[in-house]
Amino acid sequence: MRPSPRAAPSSVKLKLSPILETLSERLVLARQQKMPSQDFLELVLADEVSRREQVSVRHAPAPLCSTRA
């Protein structure tokens, strides 16, 4: 199942376009599990939170080393 083409412009405006990468998989899962729409939305948002946390960890500055003697 593919997401609606209408989702792309909205996701870009909301800075959620990375959601589109996994949305097809999540739609299939939701349909297979007969997931309520609220649960589906929570799942998609949790994916995005996880992705952003991973990105922020990768881009976090390295801790400064203290050289106290």
Number of C-alpha atoms within 10 A of each C-alpha: 11 11 15 9 8 8 13 16 12 12 14 13 9 9 10 15 15 15 19 18 10 13 16 15 13 21 17 13 14 17 12 9 9 10 13 10 10 8 11 17 14 11 14 17 14 12 17 17 12 12 13 13 12 12 11 11 10 10 9 9 8 8 6 6 6 6 5 4 3
